[in-house]
Amino acid sequence: MPTNPVAVITGASSGIGSTLALLLAKEGTTVVLAARRKEKLEQVTRRITQAGGKALAVRCDVTVSEDAEELIHYTVQECGRIDILVNNAGRGNFASVEDTTDDMIERMFNVNVFALWYTTRPALRYMRQQGNGHIINIASMAGKFGYPFNSAYVAAKHACIGFTHALRLELVGTGINASVVCPSGVLTEWATVTEGGPMLPLFAEAAPIAKAIARDMGITLPEIEGVLPVDVVAKKILACLFHPVAEVYTHSGSKEFAVLAAQNREEAEHRYLPIALAERQVYERLKHPKGNTPGSHHKGAV
């Protein structure tokens, strides 16, 4: 990275985004924090400035292309350049395919996919002029494997990974890097604010059931590291900025499972089968407690 770099981080009001901003500021990076929740952004900004760092808070809805583009232009206007763009804004959904409404699909792709173009296009214009830069897109292990009961999010994160891979090849020889991060469970508010209701109860209640099913079926569950503190994950993303790689796997065992899924989908699904069966059991109890059939497919249904 250049001396005194400038970074834009979307979804920076909490979780991975705010923690990464604090780490970057300690390294001497000027951070521009973007999110819809201005009060939370300002809290993060104060923490950074009180620690001697440089930070700006910008209220921005990255699902609106004009807002996202203005964020990038404002950054260059105020800071003179943009060296790092972290597309971290995102949200999950909690619904089976049958319970997923048209509105859910649209919102999942607006924030997790379409926003990637809205911020990256204007950022690239400046990075090409500079001859350097780094774009980091925060995807998920859901972009590598089809976890059940959040298909719209899974599809969106698969798209995020595909976007990054295509971008990397477009940028060959330009001095600009692009990386995608594939976290597994992180200790943030993600699972409590998923659209369609909190997903945390599904994970918590299905875990012991899945272990019992696995024992009965003689299946070895995927060996992926459990939920990690957000600072551990943010430090691994920070390392990628100093030593760029194509893909960042933040949890031990996750890369191995992603490779297995790519090479032998049936075996990966077999390993995951007890979890899928347990989650189906819990999902039906949570979502259809009286044996109701899945909700309407009509736009806006909940």
C-alpha positions as CSV (number, residue, x, y, z in Angstrom):
1,M,0.0,0.0,0.0
2,P,1.2,3.6,-0.5
3,T,2.1,5.9,2.3
4,N,-0.9,7.4,4.1
5,P,-3.5,5.4,2.1
6,V,-7.2,6.2,1.9
7,A,-9.8,3.5,2.4
8,V,-13.6,3.5,1.9
9,I,-15.5,0.9,3.9
10,T,-19.2,0.3,3.3
11,G,-21.3,-1.2,6.0
12,A,-18.9,0.4,8.5
13,S,-21.3,1.1,11.3
14,S,-20.8,-2.2,13.1
15,G,-19.3,-5.7,12.8
16,I,-16.5,-6.4,10.4
17,G,-16.7,-3.0,8.8
18,S,-16.2,-0.9,11.9
19,T,-13.6,-3.3,13.3
20,L,-11.6,-3.2,10.1
21,A,-11.8,0.6,10.1
22,L,-10.3,0.8,13.5
23,L,-7.4,-1.5,12.5
24,L,-6.7,0.4,9.3
25,A,-6.7,3.7,11.1
26,K,-4.1,2.4,13.6
27,E,-2.0,1.6,10.5
28,G,-2.1,5.2,9.4
29,T,-4.9,4.8,6.8
30,T,-7.5,7.6,6.5
31,V,-10.8,5.7,6.6
32,V,-14.1,6.9,5.1
33,L,-16.9,5.1,6.8
34,A,-20.2,4.6,4.9
35,A,-23.5,3.2,6.1
36,R,-27.1,4.1,6.6
37,R,-26.9,4.5,10.4
38,K,-25.3,7.9,10.8
39,E,-25.3,7.8,14.6
40,K,-23.4,4.5,14.8
41,L,-21.0,5.7,12.1
42,E,-20.2,8.8,14.1
43,Q,-19.5,6.7,17.2
44,V,-17.0,4.7,15.3
45,T,-15.5,7.8,13.8
46,R,-15.1,9.3,17.3
47,R,-13.3,6.2,18.5
48,I,-10.8,6.5,15.7
49,T,-10.2,10.2,16.0
50,Q,-9.8,9.9,19.8
51,A,-7.2,7.3,19.2
52,G,-5.3,9.7,16.9
53,G,-6.6,8.3,13.6
54,K,-8.2,10.0,10.7
55,A,-11.8,9.2,9.8
56,L,-14.8,10.6,8.0
57,A,-18.4,9.4,8.4
58,V,-20.7,9.5,5.3
59,R,-24.3,8.4,5.5
60,C,-24.9,6.4,2.3
61,D,-27.2,3.8,1.0
62,V,-25.1,1.8,-1.4
63,T,-28.1,0.2,-3.0
64,V,-28.8,3.6,-4.6
65,S,-26.3,4.0,-7.4
66,E,-26.2,7.8,-7.2
67,D,-25.4,7.7,-3.4
68,A,-22.7,5.1,-3.9
69,E,-21.0,7.0,-6.7
70,E,-21.2,10.3,-4.7
71,L,-19.5,8.5,-1.8
72,I,-16.5,7.7,-4.0
73,H,-16.3,11.2,-5.5
74,Y,-16.6,12.8,-2.1
75,T,-13.8,10.6,-0.8
76,V,-11.4,11.8,-3.6
77,Q,-12.6,15.4,-3.2
78,E,-11.9,15.4,0.6
79,C,-8.9,13.0,0.7
80,G,-7.3,13.4,-2.7
81,R,-7.3,9.7,-3.6
82,I,-8.8,6.3,-2.9
83,D,-6.5,3.3,-2.4
84,I,-8.8,0.8,-0.8
85,L,-12.4,0.0,-1.3
86,V,-14.0,-2.6,1.0
87,N,-17.4,-3.6,-0.1
88,N,-18.7,-4.9,3.2
89,A,-22.3,-3.8,3.3
90,G,-24.6,-6.8,3.3
91,R,-27.5,-8.6,4.9
92,G,-28.8,-12.2,5.1
93,N,-32.2,-13.7,4.8
94,F,-34.0,-16.4,6.7
95,A,-36.5,-18.2,4.5
96,S,-36.9,-21.4,2.6
97,V,-37.1,-21.1,-1.2
98,E,-40.9,-21.4,-0.9
99,D,-41.1,-18.8,1.8
100,T,-38.8,-16.3,0.0
101,T,-40.8,-13.4,-1.4
102,D,-40.0,-11.3,-4.5
103,D,-39.2,-8.4,-2.2
104,M,-36.7,-10.5,-0.3
105,I,-34.9,-11.5,-3.5
106,E,-34.7,-8.0,-4.7
107,R,-33.4,-6.6,-1.4
108,M,-30.8,-9.4,-1.1
109,F,-29.4,-8.7,-4.5
110,N,-29.6,-4.9,-4.2
111,V,-27.3,-4.8,-1.2
112,N,-25.1,-7.9,-1.7
113,V,-24.7,-7.8,-5.5
114,F,-25.8,-4.6,-7.3
115,A,-24.0,-2.3,-4.9
116,L,-20.7,-3.9,-5.9
117,W,-21.0,-2.3,-9.3
118,Y,-22.3,1.0,-7.9
119,T,-19.1,1.5,-5.8
120,T,-16.5,-0.3,-7.8
121,R,-17.2,1.5,-11.1
122,P,-16.4,5.0,-9.9
123,A,-13.5,3.7,-7.7
124,L,-11.8,2.1,-10.6
125,R,-11.7,5.4,-12.6
126,Y,-9.5,6.9,-9.9
127,M,-7.5,3.8,-9.2
128,R,-6.6,3.5,-12.9
129,Q,-5.4,7.1,-12.9
130,Q,-3.3,6.3,-9.8
131,G,-2.0,3.0,-11.2
132,N,-2.8,1.1,-8.0
133,G,-5.6,0.2,-5.6
134,H,-7.2,-2.7,-3.9
135,I,-10.9,-3.7,-3.9
136,I,-12.0,-6.2,-1.2
137,N,-15.4,-7.7,-1.4
138,I,-16.8,-9.4,1.7
139,A,-18.6,-12.5,0.6
140,S,-19.2,-15.6,2.7
141,M,-18.8,-19.4,2.8
142,A,-22.4,-19.1,1.6
143,G,-20.9,-18.1,-1.7
144,K,-19.1,-21.5,-1.9
145,F,-21.8,-23.9,-0.6
146,G,-25.6,-23.9,-0.8
147,Y,-26.5,-23.6,2.9
148,P,-30.3,-24.2,3.3
149,F,-33.0,-21.7,4.4
150,N,-31.2,-18.6,3.1
151,S,-31.2,-19.2,-0.6
152,A,-31.4,-15.6,-1.7
153,Y,-28.3,-14.7,0.4
154,V,-26.5,-17.8,-0.8
155,A,-27.2,-16.9,-4.5
156,A,-26.2,-13.3,-3.9
157,K,-22.8,-14.3,-2.3
158,H,-22.1,-16.8,-5.1
159,A,-22.6,-13.7,-7.4
160,C,-20.3,-11.7,-5.3
161,I,-17.5,-14.2,-5.7
162,G,-18.1,-14.5,-9.4
163,F,-18.0,-10.7,-9.7
164,T,-14.6,-10.6,-7.9
165,H,-13.1,-13.3,-10.1
166,A,-14.2,-11.5,-13.3
167,L,-12.9,-8.2,-11.9
168,R,-9.5,-9.7,-11.1
169,L,-8.9,-10.8,-14.7
170,E,-10.1,-7.4,-16.0
171,L,-7.4,-5.8,-13.8
172,V,-4.5,-8.0,-14.8
173,G,-1.4,-5.7,-15.2
174,T,-3.1,-2.5,-14.0
175,G,-1.5,-2.5,-10.5
176,I,-5.0,-2.8,-9.0
177,N,-5.8,-5.9,-6.9
178,A,-9.2,-7.5,-6.2
179,S,-9.9,-10.0,-3.4
180,V,-12.9,-11.8,-2.0
181,V,-13.3,-12.8,1.6
182,C,-15.3,-15.9,2.6
183,P,-16.0,-15.9,6.3
184,S,-17.9,-18.6,8.2
185,G,-19.6,-17.7,11.5
186,V,-18.5,-14.3,13.0
187,L,-19.6,-12.9,16.3
188,T,-21.6,-9.9,15.0
189,E,-25.3,-8.9,14.8
190,W,-25.6,-10.6,11.3
191,A,-27.7,-13.6,12.4
192,T,-30.0,-11.5,14.6
193,V,-30.9,-9.0,11.9
194,T,-31.5,-11.4,8.9
195,E,-34.5,-10.5,6.8
196,G,-37.3,-12.9,7.5
197,G,-36.5,-13.0,11.2
198,P,-33.4,-13.8,13.3
199,M,-31.5,-16.8,12.0
200,L,-29.6,-17.3,15.3
201,P,-32.2,-19.6,16.8
202,L,-32.0,-21.9,13.8
203,F,-28.2,-22.3,14.3
204,A,-28.4,-22.7,18.0
205,E,-31.2,-25.2,18.2
206,A,-30.1,-27.3,15.2
207,A,-26.5,-27.8,16.4
208,P,-27.1,-30.5,19.1
209,I,-29.7,-32.2,16.9
210,A,-27.3,-32.4,14.0
211,K,-24.6,-33.9,16.2
212,A,-27.0,-36.6,17.3
213,I,-28.1,-37.3,13.7
214,A,-24.5,-37.5,12.6
215,R,-23.7,-40.1,15.3
216,D,-26.7,-42.2,14.4
217,M,-25.9,-42.0,10.7
218,G,-22.1,-42.5,11.1
219,I,-21.3,-39.2,9.2
220,T,-18.4,-37.0,10.0
221,L,-19.6,-33.4,10.0
222,P,-17.6,-30.7,8.2
223,E,-14.7,-29.6,10.3
224,I,-15.0,-25.8,10.0
225,E,-13.9,-23.6,12.8
226,G,-16.7,-22.2,14.9
227,V,-17.9,-18.7,15.4
228,L,-14.9,-16.3,15.6
229,P,-14.6,-12.9,17.3
230,V,-14.9,-10.1,14.8
231,D,-11.4,-8.7,15.5
232,V,-9.9,-12.1,14.5
233,V,-11.6,-12.0,11.1
234,A,-10.8,-8.3,10.6
235,K,-7.1,-8.9,11.2
236,K,-7.1,-11.6,8.5
237,I,-8.7,-9.1,6.0
238,L,-6.1,-6.5,7.0
239,A,-3.3,-9.0,6.2
240,C,-4.7,-9.4,2.7
241,L,-4.2,-5.7,2.1
242,F,-0.5,-6.0,2.9
243,H,-0.2,-9.3,1.0
244,P,-3.0,-9.5,-1.6
245,V,-4.5,-12.9,-2.5
246,A,-7.4,-13.9,-4.6
247,E,-9.5,-15.4,-1.8
248,V,-9.4,-15.1,2.0
249,Y,-10.7,-17.9,4.1
250,T,-11.0,-16.7,7.7
251,H,-11.9,-20.0,9.4
252,S,-9.7,-23.1,9.6
253,G,-11.2,-25.9,7.7
254,S,-13.4,-23.6,5.5
255,K,-11.1,-23.6,2.5
256,E,-10.8,-27.4,2.6
257,F,-14.6,-27.7,2.6
258,A,-14.9,-25.2,-0.2
259,V,-12.5,-27.3,-2.3
260,L,-14.4,-30.5,-1.5
261,A,-17.7,-28.8,-2.6
262,A,-16.1,-27.8,-5.8
263,Q,-14.5,-31.1,-6.5
264,N,-17.2,-33.5,-5.1
265,R,-20.5,-31.8,-4.5
266,E,-22.2,-35.0,-3.5
267,E,-19.6,-35.8,-0.8
268,A,-19.8,-32.3,0.6
269,E,-23.6,-32.5,0.8
270,H,-23.3,-35.9,2.4
271,R,-21.1,-34.4,5.1
272,Y,-23.6,-31.6,5.6
273,L,-26.7,-33.9,5.6
274,P,-27.2,-34.1,9.4
275,I,-27.1,-30.4,9.7
276,A,-29.5,-29.9,6.8
277,L,-31.9,-32.4,8.4
278,A,-31.7,-30.8,11.8
279,E,-32.1,-27.3,10.4
280,R,-35.2,-28.4,8.4
281,Q,-36.7,-29.8,11.6
282,V,-36.1,-26.5,13.5
283,Y,-37.1,-24.3,10.5
284,E,-40.5,-26.0,10.3
285,R,-41.1,-25.6,14.0
286,L,-40.1,-21.9,13.9
287,K,-41.8,-20.9,10.7
288,H,-44.7,-23.3,10.4
289,P,-45.6,-24.2,14.0
290,K,-49.1,-25.3,13.2
291,G,-48.2,-27.2,10.1
292,N,-49.1,-24.3,7.9
293,T,-48.0,-24.5,4.3
294,P,-45.2,-22.1,3.1
295,G,-46.2,-18.5,2.5
296,S,-47.5,-16.9,-0.7
297,H,-45.0,-16.2,-3.5
298,H,-46.7,-12.8,-4.2
299,K,-44.5,-9.7,-4.1
300,G,-44.3,-8.3,-0.6
301,A,-45.7,-11.4,1.2
302,V,-44.3,-12.1,4.6
